[in-house]
């Protein structure tokens, strides 16, 4: 059986993605905004599973009766860290799958509007800046601004993320 992926020695040309789909450091264009095609409708099961996995007993996320009687929302609010993770996750397929060495940090994390069960999330990613690594010639640093919106266009989450990215493989000429 032949591999669907290009040979490791194949020369890299601008715009060539990693065999799994991610962009290399060189491919990110500062100022570009990517509107990710993947969307996701969130469920209360997402809330329950995430809250359970993170040992978060907050009734604001998991107790419908509490929310109906003791909160201004009247229903469970999606866990903000789930929302943050979903926003980043939706962006990965179009940007950093298999090309991220690691995240360096996140700043300016905001949740300007609530997200509830049944809302559908779509995401944009703006490329803010990039620079070559001073210590690693095979890597660079890219700054992203991710924004998540629900179906009516309301911004529900945003953050700036800095990632350590692989440079494209080079072959000997």
Kinemage of the C-alpha trace (Angstrom):
@kinemage 1
@onewidth
@group {chain A} dominant
@subgroup {mainchain}
@vectorlist {calphas} color= white
{ca unk a 1} P 0.000 0.000 0.000
{ca unk a 2} L 1.387 3.415 -0.910
{ca unk a 3} L 1.318 6.316 1.499
{ca unk a 4} L -1.038 9.228 0.707
{ca unk a 5} L 1.573 11.581 2.175
{ca unk a 6} L 4.421 13.101 0.153
{ca unk a 7} L 7.887 11.685 0.666
{ca unk a 8} L 9.859 13.342 3.448
{ca unk a 9} L 12.487 14.450 0.933
{ca unk a 10} L 9.994 16.266 -1.301
{ca unk a 11} L 11.004 19.934 -1.702
{ca unk a 12} L 8.902 22.470 0.137
{ca unk a 13} L 7.246 25.254 -1.827
{ca unk a 14} L 5.295 28.185 -0.375
{ca unk a 15} L 1.756 27.178 0.456
{ca unk a 16} L 2.623 23.514 0.944
{ca unk a 17} L 0.883 22.217 4.035
{ca unk a 18} L 2.040 19.517 6.397
{ca unk a 19} L 0.664 16.141 5.241
{ca unk a 20} L -1.886 16.360 8.077
{ca unk a 21} L -2.996 19.831 6.969
{ca unk a 22} L -1.237 22.369 9.194
{ca unk a 23} L 0.516 25.486 7.988
{ca unk a 24} L 4.212 25.990 8.531
{ca unk a 25} L 5.647 29.178 10.028
{ca unk a 26} L 6.436 30.536 6.548
{ca unk a 27} L 2.831 30.135 5.382
{ca unk a 28} L 1.211 32.463 7.905
{ca unk a 29} L 0.451 35.888 6.415
{ca unk a 30} L 0.405 38.711 8.945
{ca unk a 31} L -2.931 40.539 8.765
{ca unk a 32} L -4.815 37.595 7.249
{ca unk a 33} L -8.072 36.511 8.907
{ca unk a 34} L -9.174 32.907 8.465
{ca unk a 35} L -12.876 32.070 8.817
{ca unk a 36} L -12.904 28.428 9.836
{ca unk a 37} L -15.464 26.260 8.057
{ca unk a 38} L -15.927 23.886 10.985
{ca unk a 39} L -18.780 24.835 13.321
{ca unk a 40} L -20.067 23.125 16.446
{ca unk a 41} L -23.386 23.128 18.278
{ca unk a 42} L -22.741 22.802 22.009
{ca unk a 43} L -24.755 20.534 24.289
{ca unk a 44} L -25.417 20.181 27.992
{ca unk a 45} L -23.579 16.856 27.792
{ca unk a 46} L -20.475 18.839 26.724
{ca unk a 47} L -20.931 20.928 29.871
{ca unk a 48} L -21.425 17.885 32.101
{ca unk a 49} L -18.450 15.970 30.693
{ca unk a 50} L -16.095 18.953 30.767
{ca unk a 51} L -17.121 19.909 34.302
{ca unk a 52} L -16.663 16.300 35.429
{ca unk a 53} L -13.248 15.936 33.750
{ca unk a 54} L -12.003 19.147 35.363
{ca unk a 55} L -13.563 18.373 38.782
{ca unk a 56} L -15.620 21.567 38.607
{ca unk a 57} L -18.820 21.193 40.699
{ca unk a 58} L -20.091 24.703 39.837
{ca unk a 59} L -23.924 24.461 39.688
{ca unk a 60} L -23.909 27.353 37.198
{ca unk a 61} L -22.833 24.750 34.604
{ca unk a 62} L -24.396 21.481 35.745
{ca unk a 63} L -27.580 22.093 37.757
{ca unk a 64} L -30.611 23.153 35.706
{ca unk a 65} L -32.821 23.686 38.787
{ca unk a 66} L -30.218 25.897 40.471
{ca unk a 67} L -29.843 27.913 37.266
{ca unk a 68} L -33.614 28.277 36.846
{ca unk a 69} L -34.116 29.524 40.401
{ca unk a 70} L -30.881 31.274 41.381
{ca unk a 71} L -29.233 32.772 38.288
{ca unk a 72} L -30.020 35.591 35.915
{ca unk a 73} L -29.612 33.202 32.982
{ca unk a 74} L -32.355 30.761 33.977
{ca unk a 75} L -30.420 27.875 32.429
{ca unk a 76} L -26.917 26.377 32.625
{ca unk a 77} L -24.115 28.513 31.226
{ca unk a 78} L -21.448 26.721 29.174
{ca unk a 79} L -18.182 26.447 31.083
{ca unk a 80} L -15.911 29.258 29.887
{ca unk a 81} L -12.838 27.023 29.703
{ca unk a 82} L -14.786 24.598 27.509
{ca unk a 83} L -15.652 27.564 25.283
{ca unk a 84} L -11.996 28.633 25.162
{ca unk a 85} L -10.872 25.107 24.295
{ca unk a 86} L -13.549 24.737 21.626
{ca unk a 87} L -12.543 28.047 20.039
{ca unk a 88} L -8.891 27.006 19.804
{ca unk a 89} L -9.830 23.485 18.726
{ca unk a 90} L -11.993 24.662 15.830
{ca unk a 91} L -9.033 26.689 14.530
{ca unk a 92} L -6.490 23.861 14.550
{ca unk a 93} L -7.517 22.026 11.370
{ca unk a 94} L -6.991 25.083 9.176
{ca unk a 95} L -3.884 26.396 10.880
{ca unk a 96} L -1.666 24.426 13.223
{ca unk a 97} L -2.471 20.703 13.093
{ca unk a 98} L 0.853 18.798 13.307
{ca unk a 99} L 2.928 21.990 12.925
{ca unk a 100} L 2.688 23.396 16.458
{ca unk a 101} L 5.663 22.633 18.660
{ca unk a 102} L 3.814 24.100 21.626
{ca unk a 103} L 1.726 26.991 22.856
{ca unk a 104} L 3.747 29.723 24.552
{ca unk a 105} L 0.842 31.546 26.162
{ca unk a 106} L -2.571 33.135 25.927
{ca unk a 107} L -3.527 36.689 26.831
{ca unk a 108} L -6.552 38.951 26.650
{ca unk a 109} L -8.962 36.051 27.215
{ca unk a 110} L -12.514 37.418 27.251
{ca unk a 111} L -16.046 36.047 27.331
{ca unk a 112} L -18.205 39.068 26.404
{ca unk a 113} L -21.496 37.162 26.061
{ca unk a 114} L -22.869 33.875 27.403
{ca unk a 115} L -22.922 30.592 25.514
{ca unk a 116} L -25.711 28.080 26.155
{ca unk a 117} L -26.726 24.581 25.137
{ca unk a 118} L -27.972 24.635 21.539
{ca unk a 119} L -25.792 27.545 20.421
{ca unk a 120} L -23.641 26.920 17.355
{ca unk a 121} L -20.097 28.269 17.409
{ca unk a 122} L -17.992 29.483 14.491
{ca unk a 123} L -14.484 30.895 14.756
{ca unk a 124} L -12.121 33.309 13.035
{ca unk a 125} L -8.362 33.543 13.470
{ca unk a 126} L -6.365 36.656 12.666
{ca unk a 127} L -2.594 36.384 12.201
{ca unk a 128} L -1.240 39.273 14.285
{ca unk a 129} L 2.509 38.833 13.893
{ca unk a 130} L 5.290 36.330 13.424
{ca unk a 131} L 9.019 36.216 13.990
{ca unk a 132} L 11.820 33.743 13.588
{ca unk a 133} L 13.051 31.974 16.701
{ca unk a 134} L 16.375 33.291 17.988
{ca unk a 135} L 17.276 29.943 19.538
{ca unk a 136} L 15.776 27.439 17.090
{ca unk a 137} L 16.438 27.812 13.350
{ca unk a 138} L 13.779 25.154 12.661
{ca unk a 139} L 10.999 27.172 14.330
{ca unk a 140} L 9.224 30.497 14.541
{ca unk a 141} L 6.722 32.255 16.783
{ca unk a 142} L 3.251 33.211 15.529
{ca unk a 143} L 0.731 35.412 17.352
{ca unk a 144} L -2.942 34.596 16.714
{ca unk a 145} L -6.171 36.388 17.678
{ca unk a 146} L -9.017 33.876 17.905
{ca unk a 147} L -12.661 34.963 18.073
{ca unk a 148} L -15.697 32.724 18.632
{ca unk a 149} L -19.220 33.732 17.644
{ca unk a 150} L -22.578 32.077 18.122
{ca unk a 151} L -25.136 31.647 15.351
{ca unk a 152} L -26.527 35.193 15.563
{ca unk a 153} L -23.060 36.748 15.215
{ca unk a 154} L -22.616 37.570 18.910
{ca unk a 155} L -18.991 37.399 20.052
{ca unk a 156} L -18.828 34.867 22.907
{ca unk a 157} L -15.072 34.421 23.369
{ca unk a 158} L -11.739 35.745 22.204
{ca unk a 159} L -8.080 35.431 23.074
{ca unk a 160} L -4.621 36.118 21.772
{ca unk a 161} L -2.401 33.047 21.549
{ca unk a 162} L 1.301 32.743 20.911
{ca unk a 163} L 2.518 29.468 19.402
{ca unk a 164} L 5.926 27.984 18.673
{ca unk a 165} L 5.606 26.713 15.094
{ca unk a 166} L 7.625 24.368 12.883
{ca unk a 167} L 9.373 25.843 9.893
{ca unk a 168} L 8.898 24.066 6.588
{ca unk a 169} L 11.297 21.194 5.906
{ca unk a 170} L 14.132 22.013 3.514
{ca unk a 171} L 15.926 19.648 1.201
{ca unk a 172} L 19.448 19.829 -0.122
{ca unk a 173} L 19.672 21.333 -3.593
